[in-house]
Amino acid sequence: MNTRTTLTPQQIIDQIKKTWPHPVIPRHKVAEATGYLVSSKTCANEDSLGSGIPGAFMVNGRVCYPTQNLLDWLKLRIERKKGHCHEQA
């Protein structure tokens, strides 16, 4: 019997919204806020490549992202990888 639960990208985003109710996510808290799906280093690298989370801003020398922008960005990344994961029998 297969007891695995498959989450859709939207279900993943909805779960993150429930656990991170704040309007802003500081870059150093991205891993915690996303359930460790994305690291702050990944965000910094993507920002430097110009493909980062839109709307980034600084507060007291720290990069922050609007939560919804981060979630939209993450959802696109999840969907882009769809079909690339292979289950082992």
Backbone torsions as a table, in degrees:
resi	resn	phi	psi	omega
1	MET	NA	130.6	179.8
2	ASN	-89.7	118.8	-178.7
3	THR	-109.7	13.5	179.8
4	ARG	-69.7	143.5	175.4
5	THR	-106.3	126.4	177.9
6	THR	-102.9	122.1	179.2
7	LEU	-99.3	138.8	173.7
8	THR	-79.5	160.6	175.8
9	PRO	-53.5	-40.3	-179.1
10	GLN	-66.2	-37.2	178.1
11	GLN	-65.3	-37.6	177.1
12	ILE	-63.1	-46.7	179.6
13	ILE	-61.6	-43.3	179.4
14	ASP	-61.4	-39.5	178.0
15	GLN	-64.3	-41.8	178.7
16	ILE	-63.2	-42.0	178.4
17	LYS	-58.0	-38.8	-179.3
18	LYS	-67.4	-36.1	-175.5
19	THR	-90.8	-14.9	178.0
20	TRP	-127.8	85.5	-174.2
21	PRO	-82.5	2.3	-175.5
22	HIS	-82.6	150.5	-178.2
23	PRO	-75.2	-14.3	-175.7
24	VAL	-133.7	144.4	174.6
25	ILE	-122.0	114.6	174.0
26	PRO	-66.0	143.5	-177.0
27	ARG	-53.5	-39.3	-177.1
28	HIS	-69.7	-7.6	178.1
29	LYS	-109.8	3.3	-176.5
30	VAL	-58.5	-45.5	-178.7
31	ALA	-59.4	-47.4	179.1
32	GLU	-61.2	-45.3	-176.5
33	ALA	-67.1	-30.5	-177.0
34	THR	-98.8	13.0	-178.4
35	GLY	67.3	29.7	178.7
36	TYR	66.4	26.3	174.0
37	LEU	-78.6	-29.1	-178.1
38	VAL	-134.2	135.9	178.6
39	SER	-97.9	162.0	176.5
40	SER	-64.5	-31.8	177.9
41	LYS	-65.1	-41.2	176.3
42	THR	-59.9	-44.0	179.0
43	CYS	-61.6	-43.6	179.5
44	ALA	-63.3	-43.7	178.9
45	ASN	-63.1	-45.7	179.5
46	GLU	-63.4	-39.9	177.0
47	ASP	-60.0	-44.1	-177.9
48	SER	-68.5	-25.5	178.2
49	LEU	-86.1	-6.8	-179.2
50	GLY	84.6	8.9	-179.4
51	SER	-116.9	25.5	-177.4
52	GLY	-82.3	-170.2	-178.4
53	ILE	-72.6	124.5	-179.3
54	PRO	-65.6	149.8	174.2
55	GLY	84.6	14.4	179.4
56	ALA	-61.0	145.4	178.2
57	PHE	-148.7	166.2	-177.1
58	MET	-108.1	139.7	172.2
59	VAL	-134.6	117.8	-179.6
60	ASN	51.4	41.3	176.7
61	GLY	80.0	6.0	179.6
62	ARG	-113.2	136.5	176.9
63	VAL	-76.2	134.7	178.4
64	CYS	-129.7	155.7	178.4
65	TYR	-127.5	141.8	169.2
66	PRO	-61.6	131.3	-175.8
67	THR	-54.7	-45.8	-177.7
68	GLN	-63.7	-36.7	177.8
69	ASN	-63.8	-42.1	177.9
70	LEU	-63.4	-42.9	-179.6
71	LEU	-65.9	-39.6	176.5
72	ASP	-63.3	-43.9	179.0
73	TRP	-62.2	-44.5	179.9
74	LEU	-65.1	-41.8	-180.0
75	LYS	-60.1	-41.7	177.5
76	LEU	-62.3	-39.1	179.1
77	ARG	-68.0	-38.3	178.2
78	ILE	-65.9	-46.7	-177.9
79	GLU	-66.4	-33.7	-180.0
80	ARG	-64.8	-30.5	-178.9
81	LYS	-86.1	-6.9	-176.9
82	LYS	-54.2	133.5	178.6
83	GLY	87.8	-6.1	-179.8
84	HIS	-94.9	-9.0	178.6
85	CYS	-93.7	134.3	-178.7
86	HIS	-118.4	128.2	177.8
87	GLU	-81.0	143.3	176.4
88	GLN	-92.7	139.2	179.8
89	ALA	-77.5	NA	NA
